[in-house]
C-alpha cells in the first residue's frame, strides 16, 4: 500500500530520480517468484508514462532479465493525459484515458506481465489490457504495480 511501509519511500525516491534502485528490482522479482502465476509469462511490457520518462521501462527490463523472460515495448502514448489520481470520478478517469494509449506493433506469443508504477483505480491497466485484446492477444495478462494507493 502506498504510504504504508519503508518501500514506498524507496519507490518514490526512485521515481523522482528517474531510476528505480536495484533493491526494488530484486524485490519485485522476488514477489513475482512467490506469486508464481500459471501459466508463467514468457514476456513483459509496461505502461508508458508522461512523468516517469524511461524509469518504468528500465525497471521492467531489469525485472524481466531477473525473471529470464523477454521485454517488449509495445504500448505507446498517443496523447498526454492527467494523472489518474487527480480525477474525481470513474467517468473522469475513463475520459482521461480514452485515446491516451495504443498498441504499437504485434504482441509476443504467450502470457504477459503488464507493469505499471502505481495502481490507483485500476483503469489504466484495464484500458491497456483491453487494447491488447482488441489487437487479438488471447493469452493471460498479469498486471503488476509497484504500489497501490488506498483508494
C-alpha positions as CSV (number, residue, x, y, z in Angstrom):
1,X,0.0,0.0,0.0
2,X,1.2,3.5,-0.9
3,X,2.5,5.4,2.3
4,X,2.3,2.1,4.3
5,X,5.9,1.0,4.5
6,X,9.5,1.8,4.0
7,X,9.4,0.5,0.4
8,X,7.2,3.4,-0.5
9,X,9.9,5.9,0.3
10,X,12.4,4.0,-1.8
11,X,10.0,3.8,-4.7
12,X,9.1,7.5,-4.5
13,X,12.8,8.5,-4.5
14,X,13.5,6.2,-7.5
15,X,10.6,7.6,-9.4
16,X,11.6,11.2,-8.6
17,X,15.3,10.4,-9.6
18,X,14.2,8.8,-12.8
19,X,15.6,5.4,-11.9
20,X,14.5,2.7,-9.5
21,X,17.2,1.2,-7.4
22,X,18.3,-2.4,-7.8
23,X,16.7,-3.2,-4.4
24,X,13.3,-2.5,-5.8
25,X,14.0,-4.5,-9.0
26,X,15.1,-7.5,-6.9
27,X,12.1,-7.2,-4.5
28,X,9.7,-7.1,-7.5
29,X,11.3,-10.2,-9.0
30,X,11.1,-11.9,-5.6
31,X,7.4,-11.1,-5.2
32,X,6.7,-12.4,-8.7
33,X,8.6,-15.6,-7.9
34,X,6.5,-16.1,-4.8
35,X,3.3,-15.3,-6.7
36,X,4.3,-17.7,-9.5
37,X,1.3,-17.2,-11.8
38,X,0.5,-20.1,-14.0
39,X,1.0,-20.2,-16.9
40,X,4.1,-18.2,-16.2
41,X,4.5,-15.2,-18.6
42,X,7.1,-15.5,-21.3
43,X,7.4,-11.7,-21.7
44,X,6.8,-8.4,-20.0
45,X,5.7,-4.9,-21.1
46,X,4.9,-1.7,-19.3
47,X,2.5,1.2,-19.3
48,X,4.4,4.3,-20.7
49,X,4.3,7.4,-18.5
50,X,4.4,11.1,-19.3
51,X,6.1,11.9,-16.0
52,X,8.4,8.9,-15.4
53,X,10.3,9.2,-18.7
54,X,12.1,5.8,-19.0
55,X,12.3,4.8,-15.3
56,X,9.4,2.3,-15.5
57,X,10.7,0.9,-18.8
58,X,14.2,0.4,-17.4
59,X,12.7,-1.1,-14.2
60,X,10.6,-3.5,-16.3
61,X,13.5,-4.5,-18.5
62,X,15.6,-5.3,-15.3
63,X,12.8,-7.3,-13.7
64,X,12.3,-9.3,-17.0
65,X,16.1,-10.0,-17.1
66,X,16.0,-11.3,-13.5
67,X,13.0,-13.5,-14.3
68,X,14.6,-14.8,-17.5
69,X,11.9,-13.5,-19.8
70,X,11.8,-11.1,-22.7
71,X,10.8,-7.4,-22.5
72,X,8.8,-6.0,-25.4
73,X,7.9,-2.3,-25.5
74,X,4.6,-2.5,-27.3
75,X,2.4,0.1,-25.6
76,X,2.8,3.7,-26.7
77,X,1.2,7.0,-25.7
78,X,-1.0,8.6,-28.3
79,X,-1.6,11.8,-26.2
80,X,-0.8,13.2,-22.8
81,X,-3.3,12.6,-20.0
82,X,-3.6,13.8,-16.5
83,X,-2.6,11.6,-13.6
84,X,-5.4,9.2,-12.7
85,X,-5.2,10.2,-9.0
86,X,-6.2,13.7,-10.0
87,X,-9.6,12.5,-11.4
88,X,-12.6,12.7,-9.1
89,X,-14.8,10.0,-10.5
90,X,-14.8,6.8,-12.6
91,X,-16.3,8.7,-15.5
92,X,-13.5,11.3,-15.4
93,X,-10.9,8.5,-15.2
94,X,-12.3,6.8,-18.2
95,X,-12.5,10.0,-20.3
96,X,-8.9,10.8,-19.2
97,X,-7.6,7.5,-20.7
98,X,-9.8,7.5,-23.8
99,X,-7.4,7.5,-26.7
100,X,-4.3,8.0,-24.5
101,X,-2.6,4.7,-25.4
102,X,-2.3,2.5,-28.5
103,X,-0.6,-0.8,-29.3
104,X,2.5,-0.2,-31.4
105,X,3.3,-3.5,-33.2
106,X,2.3,-7.1,-32.5
107,X,2.3,-8.7,-29.1
108,X,4.6,-11.6,-28.5
109,X,3.3,-15.1,-28.0
110,X,2.3,-16.3,-24.6
111,X,1.2,-14.8,-21.3
112,X,2.5,-11.3,-20.4
113,X,3.3,-9.3,-17.3
114,X,1.8,-5.8,-17.7
115,X,3.7,-3.4,-15.4
116,X,2.6,0.0,-14.1
117,X,4.1,2.2,-11.4
118,X,1.1,2.8,-9.1
119,X,-2.3,1.2,-9.0
120,X,-4.9,3.9,-8.2
121,X,-8.2,2.9,-9.6
122,X,-7.2,0.1,-11.9
123,X,-8.4,1.9,-15.0
124,X,-5.1,2.3,-16.7
125,X,-4.2,-1.4,-16.5
126,X,-7.8,-2.2,-17.6
127,X,-7.7,0.0,-20.6
128,X,-4.3,-1.2,-21.7
129,X,-5.3,-4.8,-21.3
130,X,-8.4,-4.1,-23.4
131,X,-6.2,-2.6,-26.1
132,X,-4.1,-5.8,-26.2
133,X,-7.3,-7.8,-26.5
134,X,-8.5,-5.5,-29.3
135,X,-5.4,-6.4,-31.4
136,X,-6.1,-10.1,-30.9
137,X,-4.0,-11.0,-27.9
138,X,-5.6,-14.0,-26.3
139,X,-3.1,-15.2,-23.7
140,X,-3.3,-14.3,-20.0
141,X,-2.4,-10.8,-18.9
142,X,-1.0,-10.5,-15.4
143,X,-1.0,-6.9,-14.0
144,X,1.8,-5.8,-11.6
145,X,2.3,-2.5,-10.0
146,X,5.0,-1.2,-7.7
147,X,2.4,0.2,-5.3
148,X,-1.3,0.6,-4.6
149,X,-3.0,3.7,-3.3
150,X,-5.5,3.4,-0.5
151,X,-8.5,4.3,-2.7
